[in-house]
Amino acid sequence: MAERWSVVMESDVLSCAGVPAQSLSAENVTYVVGPSATLVIMQAGDRPDGNAVQSFDGLELREPFPEAAAARLSSSEPPLLGFVRVHEGYVPLGKLRNAVSRHKPMNIDGSRWPFGGTGELTWCRLHIADRLPFDVLDQVRPTPQHPLPGIDWLRFLPHDPVPALSDFVAAWYADLPAGDDAIGEPDRVLPEPLLAFYRAAAGRREVFGLHNEIYTADELEDEDDGRAQFGAENQGVFVMLMDPTEADPTVQYEGLHAEREREPLSGFLLQFLLCEASYSSPFTGFATVTAEQVRRLVEPLHRVPLQPMRWPGDPTRHYVADGLVVTTAASPDGSIEVYAGSRHRSALRRLRDPGFVWERFDG
């Protein structure tokens, strides 16, 4: 372990705050408010929805916040210092800064927030100035192992994407129970790939997309030329269209640099799911790197044998392993954007590489 993050004793930690100092406890975290510094002392552990170190460069804090601590977390002076309590003592995280905060509305004298000040703090992410080496990260945020969804669905590709889609959804979203809102018999003609998507997604709203979106059957919009708008980019920059009377129609774009996709609807819907898995899963990573760096990263993974997509870059390709989806998208300047996603943090560990610089990484 790097000496910079070597374990220190409690007396050394508390001396950083100065005297007099006030100790304030919350769930899995202690705030020490002193004249020289504000200390944020976490309990070691992997708590994705709680107070914990979440990545090599950040920790997250949630309400309730002691009032004195909340005021300090929103200020740059005195400095914020982080520590994690482990069995042997305390691991110093170094300097922290408030990267982003959320507040809830308040009523003051009948005036609803926002007013001149800020509302009550409900959540904040603190940035760790010096990234934690992975061995230190494992000490302060030990990651449990879970059974991972497999990639048996690849056996259907490239010739039969529809059962691949169904099997992918069943495995990837196994933690989300299927609902009873299957579409039944829609009141219009629709291609079988889209009907299969609806059947697989029944009761799982996430399947329709948290970044971009596939419309539900009652949201489809008919164009004057007979095409149907069946999905859209998350900010409405472009929409996706098809001829609903065709068995496996071409996917067309309106508002995008490309007019149409390479794969027909059956392959496109699976690719859409893979993109969403890499962008919007609970645990993700992102980097902008060179083609050679990407080649080394994806070498141990399985390439999905479908024609490359045209967005978010052209070409965009997908690579998978148990519980893991990686999307690579070419940029006009020759660099490659890499998105990685999983529903289980442990699946991202295989992407740890000291020569690969992640801009964001939850593994």
N, C-alpha and C positions, 0 to 999 in steps of 0.2 A: 504493500500500500504506500502511496506517496506520503512523504513526511509531512507535507503541508496539511494533511488531513488526519494526522495522528491523534489518537485519543488523549483527551486532557481530563483533569479532575474538576469536580464541582466548584471548588474554591477558585480555580483559575477562570471558570466560566463566569461566576457571579462578580468577580472583580472587574470584569469588562463594563459592567453597568454603572459603576461608581456608587457613591453613598450620599444620601440614603437612597435605597431602591425599594420598590414595591413589587411583590410577586403576585401575579394574577393567573388563576388556573382556568382552563377550558378543556374540552374533550381532546385528549391526546396531545395537548400543547400547554406550555406555561409561558406567560409573558412576564418579563422582568423589566420594569420601567424605572430607569435611573437617570441621573443627570448627564452621564457620559455616553450612554447608548441604551437602545431598546433591544432586549434579547428575545428571540423567538426560539424556544426550546421544544423540539418535537420529540414524540416517542417514535422509536424505530418501528417500521411496519409498512405494508402495502395496503393503503386504504384509498382506492380510486375515488370514492365519494365522501371522503373525510379529510380531516386535517393531517397532512402528510407531505413528505417529499414525493413529487410525482414524476420528475424527470431529472436528467443530469444538470439542468439549469433552472429548475423552478420547484417551488412548493406552493401548495394551496391551503388557504384558511377559510373556514366557514363559520357562520353565526351559530351560537351567540358570541359576541365579542365583548369583553369587559370594556367599559367606556373609556378608561384611560389608555388601554391598549389600542382601541380603534382610532383614537386621535393620533397616536404615534405612528400607526401603520400608514397613515395618509400623509405623513410629513417626511421630509428628507433629513431633518435635523431634530435631535441627534441621530447618529447613524443607526441603521438596523443591522444586527448581527445574528446569524443563525447557528444553531447547534442541534444535534440529534442525540438523544439519550440512548445509549446501547448498554449491554451488560457490563462492559469493562469501564465505562465512564461516559464521556461526551465527545462526539465527533464534530469539530468546527466546520461549518459551511462557509464561513467568511461573510463578506458584506452582502446585504440584500437590498433590493429596491422594489418598490411597488410598481409592478408592470401594468396591472389593470385591476379595477375594483368595480363592484356592483353595490348599488344602494337602493333601498326601497323608499317609496314616497312617504312623506310625513305631513301632518297637518300642524301648522304653527299659526296661532291666532286666526284660524279659519282659512289660511292660505295654503294651498296644496303645493308640495314640492314638485318641480324645482322652484325654489325661491332664491334668495341671495347666496345660501350656503349649500351644504350637501345633505342628503338624506342619511338614514341609518345604514351603516355598513353591513352587508350580508355575505359578501364573498370577496376575496382578493387573491391574486397570484403574485408571489414575490419572486423576482428574478435573482438567481445566484450568480454573482459577478464572475467567479471562476468556475467553469464547468467541472463537475465531479467526474473523476475517472470511474470506469465501470466497476472496479473492485470496491471503491468507496460507496458507490451507489448501491451495490448489492448488500453492503453492510447496513446502510441506513434505511433501505427500502428493499428488504428481501422479497423476492418474487415467488409466489407459490406456483407449483406446476398443476396444470389441469389437462384432462383429456382434450385433444384438439380434433376438430372436424377434418376428415380426410379429403382426398382428391380423387376418389373413385369415379366421380362424374366426368373426368377427363376422357374416360374410355369411349364416350359417345362422340367425341370430336375427331375430325371436323365435320363429319357427315350428318350428325343428328343432334343439333343444339338444344332442341326442346326438352328431351329427358335430362340432358346435362343441366339445364336451367332448373328444372324441378328438383333434381337431386342436390344441386348446390344450395338452393334456398333451404331445403329440409335440413341439411347438415350445418350450414353456416349460422342459421337462425334457430338452431335447436333449442336455445335457451328461451326463445319467445314462443309461447304456445300458439298453435294454429287456432284460428277462430272459426265461428260458424257462419261467417258472412261470405261464404263462397258465392260467386256471381249467379249461379243457377243458369237459367236460359236468358241471355240478354235479349232485349227487344229490337235488336238490329244485327245485321250480318257483320261479323268480325273475323279476322284471320285466326287460325288455330294457335299460332305462337303467342298472340296477345291473350287469348283465352287461357292458355296454359300458364302464362305469367300471373293472371288474375287468380287462378286456382291455387298456385303456389303461394301467393302473397296473402291469401285470405286470413284476416285477423292480425296480420303483421304489417302495420302501417310503415315501418322502416323500410320494407322491401320496395315501396314505391319511390324511395329516395329521400334523403335528408339534405343533399347538396343540389343536384338536379332532380327532376321529377318525371315519373310516368303517371299520366292521369288515370283515375279510376274510370270504370265503364260509364258512369253517369256524368263524368267531366269532359268526355271527348267533345271536341268542337269541330263541326262540319264546315268545310270551305265551300265557296260557290262552285269550284271546279270539280267537286266530288271527292276531294281528298279529305282526310280527317286529321286534325291536330291531336296528337296523343301524348305529348310531353313537352317540357320546356326547360331551358337553363334557369338556374335559381334566381337570377335577376331579370329574367325576361329578355335577355339579349337575343336569343334565338329560340325557335320552336322546332319540333320534330313532326313530320307529316308522313302519311302513307295513304295508299289506295286501299280502303277497307274491303273491297270486293276481291282482291287478289289473295291467293292462298298463303304466300310468303312474300309480301311486298317489299319493294325497295324503300329504304328509310331516306327521306328527303329533309333538307334543312331550309329554313327561312330565317335570314339574319346572320348566318355564319359564312365564313369565307368559302367553305365547301358546299356544294349543292346537294351531295348525297353521300351515303356511307357505302363502304365496300361490301360489307356483309348485309344480307337481307334481314328482315325483321327478326327472324328466329335467332340468328347469331348476334345481332345487335343488342337484343334484350339481355342476353347473357353478358355481353361486354358491358352494358350499362350497370348490371349488378356488380361486376368486378370493379368497375370504376368507383361505384359508391362504397364498396367494401374497403377500398384503399383510401378514400377521402374521409369517410364519415363514421368509421368504426370507433368504438370506445378508445382504442389505442392505435396511434398512428405515428408516422414519421414522414418528413419531407426534406428534400435536398435538391439543389441545382448543381450538377456535376458534369464531368466530361463523359464522352462515350466510352472511353476505356475504363473509367471507374464503374460505370454501369455494367459493363461486360463482366467485370470481376464480381460485382455484387450479385448478379442474377445467375451466375454460372452454376451454383448448386441447386437452383430452382427449376421448375418445370414450366416451359413456355406453353401458353395456351394456344393451340394450333388453329387460330382463326386469322383472317386477314386483318391487318392493322386498322385501327379506327383513325378518323380524321380529327378528332378533338379529344383532349384539350390541345394536343399538338399532332402534327402529321409527319411521321407515323406515331401512333400510340399503341403500345403492346402491353400484354399482361403476363405475369409470371406468378406461379403459385407453389405453395408447399402446405403441409398440414397446418390448418388454422391461419394461413397467411396469404395475402394478396399483395402483389407489387405491380404498380402501373408506371410505365416509363413513357414520357411524352417529349418529343423533339421540339426544340425552340428554333426560331429562325436564325439565331446567332450561333447555332451549332451545339449549344449546351443541351443537357437533358434534365428535365424535371422528373424526380422520382417520388412517388407516393406509396407508402406502405401502410397496411391496415390489418388489424386483427380484433376479434372480440375477446382475446385472452392475451394479457401482457407478455406471458412467457413465450408466445410464438414469435415475437419480434427479436428475441435474444439472438437468433441465428443471423440477424443482420448487423450485429455489432462487429465493427471492423475499425481498428485504429487508424487506417488510412482513408476512411470514408467519413467525410464531415457532414453530419446531419445538422440541418438548421433547426429542426424540431424532431424529437424522438422520445417516445414514451416507453421504449423497451429497456 
